Amino acid sequence: MSTSNNEYGNDAAYHRPVMLRECLEALHLQPDGRYVDVTFGGGGHSARILEHLTTGHLYSFDQDADAEQEAAKLACPQFTFIRANFRDLHTELKARGVLPVDGVLADLGVSSHQFDTPERGFSTRFDGPLDMRMNAEDGPTAADIINEYPEADLHRIFGMYGEVTNARTLAQTVASARRGQTISTIAELKKAIASCTPRGKENKYLAQVFQALRIEANDEMKALQEMLSATAQVLRPGGRLVVMSYHSLEDRLVKNFIAKGKFFGEAEKDLFGNTNQPFDVLTRKPVEASAEEVAANSRARSAKLRVAVRKD
């Protein structure tokens, strides 16, 4: 595959895929293989996987209606789009009778298109409704969380999911601000928490706050654990698991799961002292984007790619 300036093709307008070449190489693609892209997004990775298939097949998941529209552009006999949360990986593939598969790719996080669409509410760069749902047709919005969650729960999610240093003060400030009015937009939230926002570090701080709200709105940590657990069921022995994460919470879950077969604590052992680990780790340290790619695409800066192979 070419790694020229054209590597991203037409994807750049909707979503520029991070570490595209590294992801494809990690999947160890075979022309007759059966693969799953659990995060279709703008379709950048899916489009390139399809280029490698002849009699093989690609199943791509996404819960976003906008992604479903993008997927229609890839219509071909080797491709099936599944409008579902990736936590339903095993259920959806089993229902189609397509188990086991040869490789699973997960590019976690928010697509460039979602960040760049003001009405989706993902970005601090615009004003717009506090939405942040991956599936804009279902579930609580970020505004629901801001206006309805008890102060203690706000404290928990800001600290746990946003790793915000003044999480308690932030939660108190939000709880106080919403007594006088409903906080419905990005601008209203920024104004409400201005007293908590460190001067000179506004962008980083707001990104942490938004990350916390997005993770909670989409139940991202639990969904990720369910999806990863399902990969041990859907991958054939020798099949590849390729996961790219963008923040430490995700990366820790991925690292623990592929190394220990569980998300917290040490690997479990049977009566004979053997550990129950479904995967062999192929990346002792996560693969990171090159300086050249980071210069061209700032989203690549925080990306960490981990690869594992399903044990026999």
C-alpha positions as CSV (number, residue, x, y, z in Angstrom):
1,M,0.0,0.0,0.0
2,S,1.3,3.4,-0.9
3,T,2.2,5.9,1.9
4,S,2.4,8.9,-0.4
5,N,0.7,12.2,0.2
6,N,-2.4,10.5,-1.3
7,E,-2.6,7.9,1.5
8,Y,-5.7,9.4,3.0
9,G,-7.5,9.6,-0.4
10,N,-10.9,11.4,-0.1
11,D,-11.2,10.5,3.6
12,A,-9.6,13.8,4.8
13,A,-12.8,15.8,4.0
14,Y,-14.9,13.7,6.5
15,H,-12.3,12.0,8.7
16,R,-8.6,11.5,8.4
17,P,-7.8,8.0,9.8
18,V,-4.9,7.9,12.2
19,M,-2.0,5.4,11.7
20,L,-3.7,3.9,8.6
21,R,-0.7,2.0,7.4
22,E,0.1,0.6,10.8
23,C,-3.5,-0.5,11.4
24,L,-3.6,-2.4,8.1
25,E,-0.3,-4.1,8.6
26,A,-1.3,-5.1,12.2
27,L,-4.5,-6.8,10.9
28,H,-2.3,-9.0,8.6
29,L,-5.0,-8.8,5.9
30,Q,-5.7,-11.8,3.7
31,P,-7.8,-11.5,0.5
32,D,-10.2,-14.2,1.6
33,G,-10.4,-13.1,5.2
34,R,-13.4,-12.0,7.3
35,Y,-12.8,-8.7,9.1
36,V,-14.6,-6.3,11.4
37,D,-14.2,-2.5,11.8
38,V,-16.1,-1.8,14.9
39,T,-15.7,2.0,14.5
40,F,-16.6,2.9,10.9
41,G,-16.6,6.7,11.5
42,G,-15.7,8.3,8.2
43,G,-14.9,4.9,6.6
44,G,-11.1,5.6,6.1
45,H,-9.9,2.3,7.6
46,S,-12.9,0.3,6.1
47,A,-12.2,1.6,2.6
48,R,-8.6,0.5,2.7
49,I,-9.4,-2.9,4.2
50,L,-11.8,-3.5,1.3
51,E,-9.0,-2.8,-1.2
52,H,-7.2,-5.9,0.1
53,L,-10.2,-8.3,-0.1
54,T,-11.3,-10.5,-3.0
55,T,-13.5,-13.3,-1.7
56,G,-13.3,-11.9,1.9
57,H,-15.8,-9.8,3.7
58,L,-15.8,-6.7,5.9
59,Y,-18.4,-6.0,8.6
60,S,-18.3,-2.4,9.9
61,F,-20.1,-1.1,13.0
62,D,-21.3,2.4,13.9
63,Q,-24.2,3.8,15.8
64,D,-24.1,7.2,14.1
65,A,-26.6,8.0,11.3
66,D,-24.0,10.2,9.6
67,A,-21.6,7.2,9.4
68,E,-24.4,5.1,7.9
69,Q,-24.7,7.7,5.1
70,E,-20.9,7.5,4.5
71,A,-21.0,3.7,4.5
72,A,-23.4,3.8,1.6
73,K,-20.6,5.1,-0.6
74,L,-18.7,1.8,0.0
75,A,-21.5,-0.4,-1.2
76,C,-20.1,-3.6,-2.7
77,P,-20.6,-7.4,-2.3
78,Q,-17.7,-7.6,0.2
79,F,-19.1,-5.0,2.6
80,T,-21.8,-5.0,5.2
81,F,-22.6,-2.0,7.4
82,I,-24.1,-2.7,10.8
83,R,-25.9,0.2,12.5
84,A,-25.2,-0.8,16.1
85,N,-23.1,0.0,19.2
86,F,-19.9,-2.0,19.1
87,R,-20.8,-3.5,22.5
88,D,-23.2,-5.7,20.5
89,L,-20.3,-7.1,18.5
90,H,-20.9,-10.8,19.3
91,T,-24.7,-10.6,19.1
92,E,-24.7,-8.9,15.7
93,L,-22.1,-11.2,14.1
94,K,-23.7,-14.4,15.5
95,A,-27.1,-13.3,14.2
96,R,-25.6,-13.1,10.7
97,G,-23.8,-16.5,11.1
98,V,-20.4,-15.1,10.3
99,L,-18.3,-16.3,13.2
100,P,-15.4,-16.6,13.7
101,V,-13.6,-13.7,12.1
102,D,-9.9,-13.1,11.2
103,G,-9.4,-9.6,12.6
104,V,-11.1,-6.8,14.6
105,L,-10.1,-3.2,14.3
106,A,-11.2,-0.5,16.8
107,D,-10.3,3.2,16.3
108,L,-11.7,4.6,19.5
109,G,-12.8,8.2,20.1
110,V,-14.7,10.8,18.1
111,S,-14.4,11.2,14.3
112,S,-13.2,14.4,12.8
113,H,-16.7,14.9,11.3
114,Q,-18.3,14.7,14.7
115,F,-15.9,17.2,16.1
116,D,-16.4,19.5,13.2
117,T,-20.2,19.5,13.2
118,P,-21.2,22.3,15.7
119,E,-24.7,20.9,16.3
120,R,-23.3,17.6,17.6
121,G,-21.8,19.5,20.6
122,F,-18.5,17.6,20.7
123,S,-16.1,20.5,20.2
124,T,-15.2,23.4,22.5
125,R,-14.4,25.4,19.3
126,F,-18.0,26.1,18.5
127,D,-21.2,27.1,20.2
128,G,-24.0,24.6,19.8
129,P,-26.3,22.4,21.9
130,L,-24.7,20.3,24.6
131,D,-25.4,17.0,23.0
132,M,-22.3,14.8,22.5
133,R,-24.2,11.5,21.7
134,M,-22.6,9.2,19.3
135,N,-26.1,8.1,18.4
136,A,-28.0,11.4,18.2
137,E,-31.3,9.5,18.3
138,D,-30.9,7.8,21.7
139,G,-29.7,8.3,25.3
140,P,-29.0,11.2,27.6
141,T,-27.3,14.3,26.2
142,A,-24.5,16.2,27.9
143,A,-27.1,18.8,28.8
144,D,-29.1,16.2,30.6
145,I,-26.0,15.3,32.6
146,I,-25.1,18.9,33.5
147,N,-28.6,19.8,34.5
148,E,-29.9,16.6,36.2
149,Y,-27.0,14.7,37.7
150,P,-26.6,15.0,41.5
151,E,-23.5,17.1,42.4
152,A,-21.7,14.0,43.8
153,D,-22.1,12.2,40.4
154,L,-20.8,15.2,38.6
155,H,-17.8,15.2,40.9
156,R,-17.2,11.5,40.1
157,I,-17.4,11.8,36.3
158,F,-15.3,15.0,36.1
159,G,-12.6,13.4,38.3
160,M,-12.7,9.9,36.9
161,Y,-13.4,10.4,33.2
162,G,-12.0,13.9,32.7
163,E,-9.2,13.6,35.3
164,V,-10.0,17.2,36.2
165,T,-7.9,18.3,39.2
166,N,-10.5,20.6,40.7
167,A,-13.4,18.2,40.0
168,R,-15.2,18.9,43.3
169,T,-15.1,22.6,42.9
170,L,-16.2,22.2,39.3
171,A,-19.2,20.1,40.3
172,Q,-20.2,22.6,43.0
173,T,-20.0,25.4,40.5
174,V,-22.2,23.6,37.9
175,A,-24.7,22.7,40.6
176,S,-24.9,26.4,41.7
177,A,-25.1,27.8,38.1
178,R,-27.9,25.5,37.1
179,R,-30.2,26.6,40.0
180,G,-30.7,29.9,38.2
181,Q,-31.1,28.6,34.7
182,T,-30.9,25.6,32.5
183,I,-27.5,25.1,30.9
184,S,-28.2,24.1,27.3
185,T,-25.4,25.2,25.1
186,I,-21.6,25.1,25.0
187,A,-21.3,28.8,25.5
188,E,-23.6,28.7,28.5
189,L,-21.5,25.9,30.1
190,K,-18.2,27.8,29.4
191,K,-19.6,30.9,31.1
192,A,-21.0,28.9,34.0
193,I,-17.6,27.3,34.8
194,A,-15.4,30.2,33.8
195,S,-14.3,30.7,37.5
196,C,-13.0,27.1,37.6
197,T,-11.1,27.3,34.3
198,P,-7.3,27.9,34.7
199,R,-6.1,31.0,32.9
200,G,-3.7,30.1,30.0
201,K,-4.9,26.5,30.1
202,E,-8.5,27.0,29.0
203,N,-8.4,24.7,26.0
204,K,-6.9,21.7,27.8
205,Y,-9.2,22.1,30.8
206,L,-12.4,22.4,28.6
207,A,-11.3,19.4,26.6
208,Q,-11.1,17.4,29.8
209,V,-14.5,18.5,30.9
210,F,-16.0,17.7,27.5
211,Q,-14.3,14.3,27.5
212,A,-15.9,13.5,30.9
213,L,-19.4,14.4,29.6
214,R,-18.9,12.6,26.3
215,I,-17.8,9.4,28.1
216,E,-20.7,9.5,30.5
217,A,-23.3,10.3,27.8
218,N,-22.2,7.4,25.7
219,D,-21.4,4.9,28.5
220,E,-18.0,4.6,26.7
221,M,-16.0,2.7,29.3
222,K,-18.6,0.0,29.9
223,A,-19.2,-0.3,26.1
224,L,-15.5,-0.7,25.5
225,Q,-15.2,-3.4,28.1
226,E,-18.1,-5.3,26.6
227,M,-16.7,-5.0,23.1
228,L,-13.2,-6.1,24.1
229,S,-14.6,-9.1,26.0
230,A,-16.6,-10.1,22.9
231,T,-13.4,-10.1,20.7
232,A,-12.3,-13.2,22.6
233,Q,-15.5,-14.9,21.4
234,V,-15.6,-13.7,17.8
235,L,-11.9,-14.1,16.8
236,R,-10.6,-17.3,15.5
237,P,-7.3,-18.7,16.9
238,G,-4.6,-16.7,15.3
239,G,-7.0,-13.8,14.6
240,R,-5.8,-10.2,15.2
241,L,-7.1,-7.6,17.6
242,V,-6.0,-4.1,16.7
243,V,-7.1,-1.2,19.0
244,M,-6.2,2.5,18.8
245,S,-7.0,4.7,21.8
246,Y,-6.7,8.4,22.5
247,H,-6.7,8.8,26.2
248,S,-5.2,7.0,29.2
249,L,-8.5,5.5,30.5
250,E,-9.2,3.6,27.3
251,D,-5.5,2.6,26.8
252,R,-5.4,1.2,30.3
253,L,-8.4,-1.0,29.7
254,V,-7.0,-2.2,26.4
255,K,-3.6,-2.9,27.8
256,N,-4.9,-4.8,30.8
257,F,-7.4,-6.9,28.7
258,I,-4.9,-8.1,26.1
259,A,-2.2,-8.8,28.7
260,K,-4.3,-10.3,31.5
261,G,-7.7,-11.2,30.0
262,K,-9.3,-8.8,32.5
263,F,-9.6,-5.1,33.1
264,F,-8.6,-4.8,36.7
265,G,-6.3,-6.7,38.9
266,E,-4.0,-9.6,38.1
267,A,-4.7,-12.4,35.6
268,E,-6.7,-15.3,37.0
269,K,-5.1,-18.7,37.3
270,D,-6.6,-22.2,37.3
271,L,-5.8,-25.0,39.7
272,F,-2.7,-25.8,37.8
273,G,-1.3,-22.3,37.8
274,N,-2.2,-21.5,34.2
275,T,-3.5,-18.0,33.4
276,N,-6.8,-17.5,31.6
277,Q,-5.5,-15.1,29.0
278,P,-7.1,-15.3,25.5
279,F,-4.5,-13.2,23.7
280,D,-0.8,-13.0,23.1
281,V,0.4,-9.4,23.1
282,L,2.3,-8.3,19.9
283,T,3.0,-4.8,21.1
284,R,4.8,-4.6,24.4
285,K,4.8,-0.9,24.0
286,P,2.0,0.9,22.1
287,V,2.8,2.0,18.6
288,E,2.6,5.8,18.2
289,A,2.3,8.0,15.2
290,S,5.3,9.4,13.4
291,A,6.3,13.1,13.9
292,E,5.4,13.6,10.2
293,E,1.8,12.3,10.8
294,V,1.4,14.3,13.9
295,A,2.4,17.5,12.1
296,A,-0.2,16.7,9.4
297,N,-3.0,15.5,11.8
298,S,-3.0,16.8,15.4
299,R,-5.4,14.0,16.5
300,A,-2.6,11.5,16.0
301,R,-0.5,13.0,18.8
302,S,-2.3,11.1,21.6
303,A,-3.1,7.9,19.7
304,K,-1.7,4.6,21.0
305,L,-2.0,1.4,19.0
306,R,-2.0,-2.0,20.6
307,V,-2.1,-5.3,18.8
308,A,-2.8,-8.9,20.0
309,V,-3.3,-12.3,18.5
310,R,-6.0,-14.8,19.7
311,K,-4.4,-17.8,21.3
312,D,-5.1,-21.3,20.0
